[in-house]
Structures are given as structure tokens and as C-alpha cells.
């Protein structure tokens, strides 16, 4: 059997199940400011705590939705060296292929803690790779609504 076939056989029983719950991560103002600087999104709701306390409905600054999205590799721990061999036996590399249906149902107020929960949604063999679709939900500690819900697609070779 080929490496892609072996990976599909390994992952097939996990389709529809939660395969990972990441660690909590605190979102502080420094991280928000660094993201704002890199992306050029300096809107006051992210970068001006005093104005946000006065004018924002959240009474504090909030993280950029795209900051939360960009943290998915960290929150899912999928960039950790040990993760790859444990979860993709026999494969050599993984690339980000895309993201479907991204939504930001609730804001992440500065000082909040977030973590990701990952469900394996689909597998598809693509020549010498396997395309994997995950449903990732970024939850906010002590909040009912999540910060982000998305379908993340990776190709593993």
C-alpha cells in the first residue's frame, strides 16, 4: 500500500470525531498590537485601549479576527515537530491548502483565553497526497459563542 493509502486507513476511523483539543492561549494587547503593525490594520478598536473603554460596545480592545485565524497552527499544535509523525505516519510534509466557511461569531476581548477544538471532517486521496478537511472551533474561555469556526484544508504528502 502507498503512503497516502496507509494514511487514509489510519485516519478513516477518526472521521467525525474530535481529534485534538489545544492548550489555552491568553490574548494580550502586545500580541494584538504586533499583529496590527504587521498587517496595517490599526483600527482603534484593536489598538487604542482608552478609546475602546469609552466607545466600544466591548469596553476594551478586541483581537483581529484574522489574528485568531492566523493562530490556528499554534492552537491546534499542528506545527509542533512531534505532531507530524504521530498524526501522519509515513508522510513527509503538510501544506496549507485553504480555508472554507470562516466565521467569527464572538469577539476576543483583550485578556481572554482561547483554544482550538479540532474535528476530522473529510479525507480524499489526491495523487501522491491526502487532502484532509478539519472543522476547527476556537472557543473563548467562559463564553458560550466561539471566536472562530472554520473548515481548514491541508494536503499531506
N, C-alpha and C positions, 0 to 999 in steps of 0.2 A: 504494500500500500504506500502511496505517496505521502509526503509530509502534510499537504492540505487535507487529504482523506483522513489521516490519523488525527489531525486537529479537529475536524468535524466530528469524528467518532468520539473524541474526548469531550467536546463541548455540547453535543446534541442533547444529552440527558439534562443539561442545565438550562435549556431554553425555557423562558417564562419564570425563572426563579431569580431571586436576589442573590447575586454572586459576590457582592462586596459592600461594606459599609466603611467609609473612610473616617479618619480622625477629625475631631473638631478643629477648626481654624478660626482664630479671632481676627476680625477685620478692623484694623486701626486706621487712624487718619493718615499716618505716614504712607501706608500701602496705597490708600486712595489717592493721595497727592502724587505719588510716584507714577501711578497709572495715568492720572490726568496729564502730567507733564509729558509722558511718552506718547500719549495719543492726541494731545492737543485739546482734549475735552476738559476745559477749565470752568465749566458752568458752576455758578456759586453753590448750587445745591449739593455739590460734591466737595468743594474746596474752601468754602467760607463758613466755618462753624458759627460765628457770631450772627451772620445774616440768616443762616439756616435756623438758628434758635428763634429768631424773630419772625421769619416769613415762611418757613417751610411747614407743611402740614405734619411733617415727621418730627419737628422741633430739634433736629440735628442733621448733620450731613448724612448722605447715603452713598453707598458704593455704586459705581457704574455697573449697569447690567453686563456690559462686555467684560468688565473686570471679573465678575463672578464666572462668566463663561470661560474666560482665559485660565481660570484656576482649575478647570476640570482635570487636567492631567495630575496636578498635585492632590486634589481632593479625592481622586479615585486611586491614587498611589500607583498609577499605571506607568509612571516614569521611573519608578524605583528599580534598580538593577535586578533584584531577586524576583520581581513580579513577572518578568517576561518568561523566564524558563519554567516557572511554576504554572503559569496560565496558558502558555503557548508552546508546549513541548515539541521539539523538533523544528521549530520555525526560527528564522534568522532575524527578521526585522518587522516592525509595525509602522505604518504611516497613517496619519490622519487623512481620511478621505472626504469627510464632510459632516455637516450637522443639519438635521431636519427639525422642523417644528419647534423652534426655540421660543419659549415664553418666560416672562419674568413676572409671576403673579404677585410677589410681595417685595418691597424694598428691603435692602440690607442696611440698617442704620448702623453708623459707626459704633464700634464696641460690641457688635453682635458676633456670635459664633455660628459658623456654618459647617456642614459636612455633606458629603455626597453618598447617595444610595444608588447602586447600580443593578439593573435587571438585564440579563441577556435576552435580547428580543428575537434576533434572526441570525442565521448563518447562510452563506451562499458561496460555493466554490467558484472562483474566477481564475481560470487557467492555473497558474502556479501560486495562487494566493487564496485566502479565505476572507471574504468580506463579512464583517461582524457588525451588527447593529445592536447598540445598547440603549436602554432608556435610563437616563441619569436624572435623578431628582436631587437638587441641592436644598436641603432643609435648613431652616433657621431655628436655633435652639429656643424652645419655649414659644414657638409660633405655629399656628395651625397651617397657614399657607406657606408653600415653598418659595424660595428665592428664584429658582430656575428649574425648568423642566425641559429636557431636550432629548432628541434621538441622536446619538453620536455614532458615526460610522468610521470603522477602521479597516484597513487591509493589512493582513498579516501574511508575510512571505517566508 
